[in-house]
Amino acid sequence: MQETVYPSLAIIVPVHNEEENIHIFYDAVKKNLTAEGLLSLPDAFKHLKYDFWYIDDGSIDRTLLEIKQLQLKDSSVHFVSFSRNFGKEAAIYAGLTYAKKYDYVVLMDVDLQDPPALLPKMLGKLVNEQLDSVATRRLDRKGEKPLISFFSNLFYEFVSKISSTKLVSGARDYRIMSRQMVKAVLSMPENQRFSKGLFTWIGFRTEYISYKNVQRKKGQTKWSFWKLFKYAISALISFSTVPLTLVTVLGFLTTLLAVVGGIFVIVRKLLDPAIAIGGWTTITVIIMFFGGLQMFSLGVVGRYISAIFLESKRRPIYVEKESK
């Protein structure tokens, strides 16, 4: 008799210094992935096999110890530990790499800002509507710093306008995907990663579930304004060449302006030799302006060159220290 093969789900959880949330997250997910919670799915999903994959991104607190303690009482708990902090994008990539053989993969934050209560609904929608991915987006940013909220919204709108990749405002990393979509993401081993953009760029049929913002359960966010700013710049460079086009246009316009200004001064001097060419303050301001414009342009071009440099070295996205 042929053995029945039940669906499998990998729960990918990137963590960095989250010792307080490891057990809380585990309990919350287990509570929602009960047989009652999966009633809307086909019968085979009543025996859904799911595993936790905690990706420890170089934590320096007791995060890894808490995961190992959890592993002692539940064989469905696994972990991958990095040699240092490589960033959330590297953790996501590592998690997807280890989970590529599962039927379904879900990405979740351990701080419970990604509500586990939505997971059965997301899985049901994915299976029943034959989608490739079900993602989530926040309806608001209640509890977040106003400055970060403002620039986050501005970033999504700006990137969507200057790039062929359209980002959904308020989109989270919290999403469940089919095995086929996971393999498509892994087929792009680029070093400068922006997963939200990659998920959109590869296509596949995706629908979003909206929910009101949820505060983190324990601890403090690891995302400062500066980290978010650098992340946004990397995303912009990865998915658009419009900044290079803008630099080219600015260079052309400033050169044209300088030529017109030079012709005006020469013609004026020829028509009236008695006119003295003065205005040192004006000249200084103009030189400073164009000098600043040149530095800005070099910075934009340099950022693209640095991305090429980093990709050309082909260094691994992360270095694994331990896994089980």
ChimeraX attribute file (.defattr): number of C-alpha atoms within 10 A of each C-alpha:
attribute: neighborCount
match mode: 1-to-1
recipient: residues
	/A:1	3
	/A:2	4
	/A:3	5
	/A:4	7
	/A:5	10
	/A:6	13
	/A:7	15
	/A:8	17
	/A:9	22
	/A:10	25
	/A:11	23
	/A:12	29
	/A:13	24
	/A:14	26
	/A:15	25
	/A:16	20
	/A:17	19
	/A:18	23
	/A:19	21
	/A:20	17
	/A:21	21
	/A:22	21
	/A:23	14
	/A:24	15
	/A:25	20
	/A:26	16
	/A:27	12
	/A:28	14
	/A:29	19
	/A:30	11
	/A:31	13
	/A:32	17
	/A:33	17
	/A:34	14
	/A:35	15
	/A:36	10
	/A:37	16
	/A:38	20
	/A:39	13
	/A:40	17
	/A:41	18
	/A:42	11
	/A:43	12
	/A:44	11
	/A:45	18
	/A:46	18
	/A:47	14
	/A:48	17
	/A:49	15
	/A:50	19
	/A:51	19
	/A:52	21
	/A:53	25
	/A:54	25
	/A:55	28
	/A:56	30
	/A:57	28
	/A:58	23
	/A:59	19
	/A:60	14
	/A:61	13
	/A:62	13
	/A:63	21
	/A:64	25
	/A:65	12
	/A:66	16
	/A:67	21
	/A:68	16
	/A:69	12
	/A:70	17
	/A:71	16
	/A:72	10
	/A:73	9
	/A:74	12
	/A:75	10
	/A:76	14
	/A:77	20
	/A:78	19
	/A:79	22
	/A:80	21
	/A:81	23
	/A:82	22
	/A:83	14
	/A:84	15
	/A:85	17
	/A:86	15
	/A:87	16
	/A:88	19
	/A:89	20
	/A:90	24
	/A:91	27
	/A:92	20
	/A:93	23
	/A:94	23
	/A:95	24
	/A:96	24
	/A:97	14
	/A:98	14
	/A:99	24
	/A:100	18
	/A:101	16
	/A:102	19
	/A:103	18
	/A:104	25
	/A:105	27
	/A:106	26
	/A:107	22
	/A:108	25
	/A:109	19
	/A:110	27
	/A:111	23
	/A:112	19
	/A:113	16
	/A:114	24
	/A:115	20
	/A:116	22
	/A:117	15
	/A:118	16
	/A:119	22
	/A:120	20
	/A:121	16
	/A:122	21
	/A:123	26
	/A:124	20
	/A:125	18
	/A:126	23
	/A:127	18
	/A:128	11
	/A:129	9
	/A:130	11
	/A:131	16
	/A:132	20
	/A:133	28
	/A:134	24
	/A:135	21
	/A:136	21
	/A:137	20
	/A:138	19
	/A:139	14
	/A:140	15
	/A:141	18
	/A:142	13
	/A:143	11
	/A:144	12
	/A:145	10
	/A:146	11
	/A:147	9
	/A:148	15
	/A:149	16
	/A:150	12
	/A:151	15
	/A:152	18
	/A:153	14
	/A:154	12
	/A:155	19
	/A:156	17
	/A:157	15
	/A:158	14
	/A:159	21
	/A:160	18
	/A:161	13
	/A:162	15
	/A:163	15
	/A:164	12
	/A:165	19
	/A:166	17
	/A:167	20
	/A:168	18
	/A:169	17
	/A:170	18
	/A:171	18
	/A:172	19
	/A:173	17
	/A:174	21
	/A:175	24
	/A:176	27
	/A:177	25
	/A:178	23
	/A:179	19
	/A:180	15
	/A:181	21
	/A:182	25
	/A:183	15
	/A:184	14
	/A:185	17
	/A:186	15
	/A:187	9
	/A:188	12
	/A:189	13
	/A:190	16
	/A:191	19
	/A:192	18
	/A:193	20
	/A:194	19
	/A:195	17
	/A:196	18
	/A:197	19
	/A:198	18
	/A:199	22
	/A:200	16
	/A:201	15
	/A:202	13
	/A:203	13
	/A:204	16
	/A:205	13
	/A:206	16
	/A:207	15
	/A:208	16
	/A:209	16
	/A:210	15
	/A:211	15
	/A:212	13
	/A:213	18
	/A:214	16
	/A:215	14
	/A:216	16
	/A:217	14
	/A:218	14
	/A:219	12
	/A:220	10
	/A:221	9
	/A:222	11
	/A:223	10
	/A:224	9
	/A:225	13
	/A:226	9
	/A:227	10
	/A:228	15
	/A:229	16
	/A:230	11
	/A:231	16
	/A:232	18
	/A:233	12
	/A:234	17
	/A:235	20
	/A:236	21
	/A:237	18
	/A:238	18
	/A:239	18
	/A:240	17
	/A:241	13
	/A:242	14
	/A:243	16
	/A:244	15
	/A:245	11
	/A:246	13
	/A:247	18
	/A:248	12
	/A:249	12
	/A:250	15
	/A:251	16
	/A:252	12
	/A:253	12
	/A:254	14
	/A:255	13
	/A:256	12
	/A:257	12
	/A:258	14
	/A:259	12
	/A:260	11
	/A:261	11
	/A:262	12
	/A:263	12
	/A:264	12
	/A:265	12
	/A:266	12
	/A:267	11
	/A:268	14
	/A:269	14
	/A:270	11
	/A:271	9
	/A:272	9
	/A:273	11
	/A:274	9
	/A:275	10
	/A:276	8
	/A:277	11
	/A:278	8
	/A:279	8
	/A:280	9
	/A:281	9
	/A:282	10
	/A:283	11
	/A:284	10
	/A:285	11
	/A:286	13
	/A:287	12
	/A:288	12
	/A:289	12
	/A:290	15
	/A:291	12
	/A:292	12
	/A:293	16
	/A:294	16
	/A:295	12
	/A:296	13
	/A:297	19
	/A:298	12
	/A:299	12
	/A:300	16
	/A:301	14
	/A:302	12
	/A:303	15
	/A:304	16
	/A:305	12
	/A:306	11
	/A:307	15
	/A:308	13
	/A:309	11
	/A:310	13
	/A:311	15
	/A:312	11
	/A:313	9
	/A:314	11
	/A:315	11
	/A:316	12
	/A:317	18
	/A:318	20
	/A:319	17
	/A:320	17
	/A:321	12
	/A:322	11
	/A:323	13
	/A:324	10
